[in-house]
Amino acid sequence: MELTVLAVPDCPNAPVLERRLAEVLAGRPGVRVRRRVVADAAEAARWGMCGSPTLLVDGADPFAAPGGGPAVACRLYRGEDGRLDGAPTVEALRRALEQAGAQG
């Protein structure tokens, strides 16, 4: 499994995503995490970044909203309690990685 964190320069929520992802990945060897700074709309479109930060799991965004397009802007994620946050929750990340692992 290959994970890529996409973020605009100085995104305040990228470190939050990174911390939560580290918690989920603790004890899971062999998962590679890449980081990429996306500076413009063309790069966002090329990488499939739907806002910052975006997590790609084997090249796909497990949190992508239907009909959403590339964006060089802050991204909001809805938590289990309905609140908006700047990064997916630990539980949402865990589910996304489990689903990806089961599919591939």
N, C-alpha and C positions, 0 to 999 in steps of 0.2 A: 504494500500500500504506500502510495506517495501522496503527501500532503503539501499544499502550497498555500502560504498566507500572502494575500495581495493587499497592499495598503498604499494610500497616498502618503507623501512625505509628512512626517511628524503627526501621523494619525494618533490621537489620544486613546483610541480604543484598540489599536493593534496590540499593545502590551497586555491588555485585559484578555484578549483572545489567546495570546501566547501563553499566559499563565493558566488559563482554564484548559487549554489544549495539553499543556505539560502535565496537569493533574490527571487528565484522562489517559494520557500515554504512559504514565508511570507504570513500570513493570511490563511494558509491551515493547520488547526489543524488535528491531528490524523495520520500524516505521520511520521513514525519512521525511523530514520537514524542511521545505525550502521557503525562503522569504523573497518577495519581489516587491520593490517600490514601483508604483505605477504613477507616472507624472502627468499623463494627458489622456484625452478621450480615445485617441487611436490605440494606445496601449491597453486601455480598459476594454475596448472592444476586442482586441486580439486575444487577451487573456481571459475574457469573460467575467470581468469584475463588475458586479452589480452594486457597487458602493464599497466604502472602506470601513472596516476590513472585510475581506471575503476569504473564505476557506474553500479551496478546491480539494476534493478527495479523488485521486486518480483522474484529475483533469475536469471533474464535474462539481458544480456547486450544489450541495445537498440542501441548501436553504433558499435556493432561487425561487422567486415568486413567478407564477405563470404570467407571461406577457411582459416581464421586467426586462429592461435592457441595460447595456453598460452605463456605468456612471462613475464620475470622479467627484464623489461627494460622500458625506457621512452616510452610513448604513445603519438602520435600526432593525433589531430582531425582537420578536414577541416571545416573551417567556411563558412558561407553563401557567403562571398566574395572570397572564394577559398584559403584564407591564412591558413597556418597551425598554430595550437595553442596547448598548452599543456593540455587544458581542453575544454570540449564542451562549446559553447557560451550559454548565458542565454536563448536565443530564442530556441536553439537546445534542451536544457534541458526542457524547457517549453513544446515543442512539444512532446518530448519523454514521459513526465509524463501525458500529455493529452491523448496520444495514449494508454498508459498503463491503464489509468483510464477508457477509453471507452471500452477496451477489457475485463476488469475484474471487 
